[in-house]
């Protein structure tokens, strides 16, 4: 579902639309086959679609929404693969995955809100400070995601 949101948000031109469709197809095939490599390629294509949309002038709020959905899809998908590796493919993991999805949405929504508030507060004034704040946010997000993938 989140990947479809990325598709709709980044469909500003043929190039991001093509990257989004490629990413959705790869992630869907990866979920059916259980391939983490295909999943990574699919998420990478969706990330490329968000970058292309940004290069083509999409508004920052839409890029933030697409990035938010992409990170949620990536986090929930990776968690699903790790659960399947531990418990096997025949076990129902719906409740575990729903809890993970809701917690990711809450955490990432809070982080996105702070990032967008910094963007709005710094637009037109001190772009270096805004860039530094966003860089700190990205590093904090990567550290948090790294901790989640280890557990």
Buried (B, 14 or more C-beta within 10 A) or exposed (E): EBBEBBBEBBBBBEBBBBBBBBBBBBBBBBBEEEBBEBBBBBBBBBBBBBBBBBEEEBEEEBBBBBBBBBBBBBBBBBBBBBBBEEEEEEEEBEEBBEEBBEEBBEBBEEBBEEBBEBBEEBEEEEEEEBEEBBEEBEEEBEEEBEEBEEE
